[in-house]
C-alpha cells in the first residue's frame, strides 16, 4: 500500500497538483516522493499561475512559475515567452524571473510559455492562454430622480422676464400667448414645434434666386439675415434661442477659410437647433462629426502618428472638446464648486497625456468623398474647394487607414483597445465625456449664465445638474428637461431675486438688438423697392433689421473661446466681490455707441412718407418702428401708461422713482409741448400730431435703450 501511495503522489505532481495524497501541502509530500518514488534523472515539472486578481486589459498582471518543481533539487531556472494578439504592444517585464508581469492591451488571446530547467540541464515547458476582459470605466454616482419643476408663470411681469430668458425678446403678443396658455403648456408646445431650418429657409427664399446656396459662385454670407429673420419671426423661439446658446458653447466661426461656404454654417446652425431640446449625447456626437467643426478645429483629415515623417495627431479638437465643450479644466462638485485635493489645490480634469490619447482616438475622419475620384496621396490635404458645396452638409466619415490603431486610455477608466475602427473609437470618446461627473454642472452653469444670471447660487446649479443627471425617468442629458429646470427654478422665477444686487446678466449686444426689434416689430419699410440682385448682393431686402454692422454677429467670434469668457470679471466692484460679468468683455464704449446708434435713425412709415414728400430719396434704406400698440395706449390712457409699458417691456419695471419721474417730466417740458397738446402742428399742412408723437417716442426709446436698466436683464 505504501508503494501505491508513492506512485499516486508522483502522478499528481506531474499534473501540477499542489496538494499531497494525504491532504498535506506539496512541500510536505515532495520529500517523500523524491526519496521513495522518483527515479533518478527525472525532468522538472513546470507550472504557471495567475498572480493577479483578474486578467484585465490595460492593467498590469503578474504570473508566477512558483508551482514548478523538481524531484532532485529545488534549483530551477525560468525562461518565459509571450505570444500576443494583433495590434498588441504588450511586453514582458523580464523573461527569467520566477514572477513576471506585463500589461495586456488588445482584446485577444495571450499565450505564455514557461520553460523550467534544473541543474542537470533537464527542461520542461508548459503553455497557458488567457483572454483579457475590458476594464470597467469608473461608474457615475447613482443620481436620484429629479424631474424639472412644473412651469408656472405668476403674472405679466413674470411673463416678460421669462420671455427675455427663453426667447429673443418679449412682445405684446408673446406675453399674451404665454399668460393664456400658462408656463407648462407653453413650454411643452415649444418642445414640439417643428424647427425652422435655416437651410430650408434660405433655399426657399428670395435669396436663393439671386445667390444660390449650392453654387461655387455663392457671393456672400447671409448668416446675419437668417439670424435676424428667425430671431424676430420664428414660432420656435425657444429652440432657436437654444441654438444661439449652443453656438456659444460649441463654437465655430466664419472667420476662417470657410467664410465663403455659407452652407457649412447654415447646416451647422440647423444641427444645433435640431438637437437643442433633445439629448446632449446625440448633440455631442453630431457636433463632433460635423464637417464645419471638423474643419474649424482640425479633426478633419487628422492622421495617425508617423514619427518618421514628423506626423502627430492634431490635438486641437481633443483639447477643446474637453476644456470648452464638456468638462472644463477643473473637477467640479455638482453645485459647480471646484474640487480640491488635500493641499487645497484645484484638481485638474485632465493633463497633456490625456489630450494625446484623445487626439489619437479622434484620427481617421474626413469629408464623405464617396463617389469622388481622389488621389490617396493628397486626399486628406485637399482644400474644401476641391469638393461640391453640399459635401459640407454630410457628416464626416472614417478612413480606416489613417486611423491610429494603438490603445487609448481615456478619462475615468474608459479604455480603447488597439485595433479598433475609428467609428468604434469615437463612440467611446463621446461616452467618456458624456458620462463624466463634470458635465452636468459645467453645462448647467453655461445655460444659467446665458439665460438667467451670471452668478447663480450653488443650490441653483445643483438643482439643474440633478435634472441633467436624471430627468426623473432615469435619462441622463435630457436637454429639454434641463432647460425647463433652468427657466422654472425658483431662482429664475422668484420676484424677490430680481431685487438682489448684481443678480441677472448683462444683455450681450445681439440680444439687446433682437429685444428691440421684436418688441417694436422693426422691419424695412415695405414701400422701399427691393434692390438686392445677383449684381448687387448688398442691396435692400426684407430681412436686414439692422442699420449697420452689429458689434456682435452670430457664428462670427474671433476664436473658439467665444465672444467672451464665462469667467470674465471687469475690474472693480464685480471682481472684488468674486462675481463675473461675461458679456462686459465685449460691452465697450465703442460697442454701446455702435449698437444703439442703429436705433437712433429709425423712423415710422408715416414719418418716412412725409420725408419722401419733402425731398428724401425714396430708394434710401429705411428701418421702421411699428408703434401701433403704443399709439393705442397713448390715445386711451395717455403718456404715463405708455411709460409704464416701456418700463415693463424694456426694463422689467426696473426704473426707479427718479428715473421714471424724469421721463414723466417731459410732458411738462416746453420743448415737447407740441407732443402733448393733441393738435396738429401749425407749421405744416401734412405733419400730424401722431407724427410728432412718433418722433418723441423714437427719442424716448433711444434714451431708455442707453441706460443700464435696459442693458441689464434681471
TAPEPE-V32916 format. One record per run of one state. SS is the DSSP state (2 for helix, 1 for strand, 0 for the rest). FROM is the first residue (numbers start at 0). TO is the last residue. Records with the same first field share a line. If there is no record, write none. Layout:
SS: FROM-TO, FROM-TO
This chain:
0: 0-0, 14-17, 19-23, 36-43, 45-47, 50-54, 56-58, 64-67, 69-75, 83-97, 103-107, 117-121, 131-131, 133-154, 166-170, 181-181, 192-196, 203-204, 210-221, 233-235, 247-260, 275-277, 288-289, 296-304, 309-309, 311-314, 323-328, 330-330, 332-336, 338-338, 340-344, 346-346, 348-350, 361-363, 366-377, 381-382, 386-387, 393-395, 398-398, 402-406, 409-409, 413-413, 416-420, 434-436, 451-456, 469-476, 487-488, 493-493, 499-503, 506-507, 519-521, 524-531, 533-534, 536-571, 576-580, 585-587, 600-601, 603-603, 613-621, 624-626, 637-637, 651-655, 668-668, 676-687, 705-706, 713-713
2: 1-13, 25-35, 155-165, 171-180, 182-191, 197-202, 205-209, 222-232, 236-246, 261-274, 279-287, 290-295, 306-308, 315-322, 351-360, 378-380, 383-385, 388-392, 399-401, 410-412, 421-433, 437-450, 457-468, 478-486, 489-492, 494-498, 508-518, 572-575, 581-584, 588-599, 604-612, 627-636, 638-650, 656-667, 669-675, 688-704, 707-710
1: 18-18, 24-24, 44-44, 48-49, 55-55, 59-63, 68-68, 76-82, 98-102, 108-116, 122-130, 132-132, 278-278, 305-305, 310-310, 329-329, 331-331, 337-337, 339-339, 345-345, 347-347, 364-365, 396-397, 407-408, 414-415, 477-477, 504-505, 522-523, 532-532, 535-535, 602-602, 622-623, 711-712
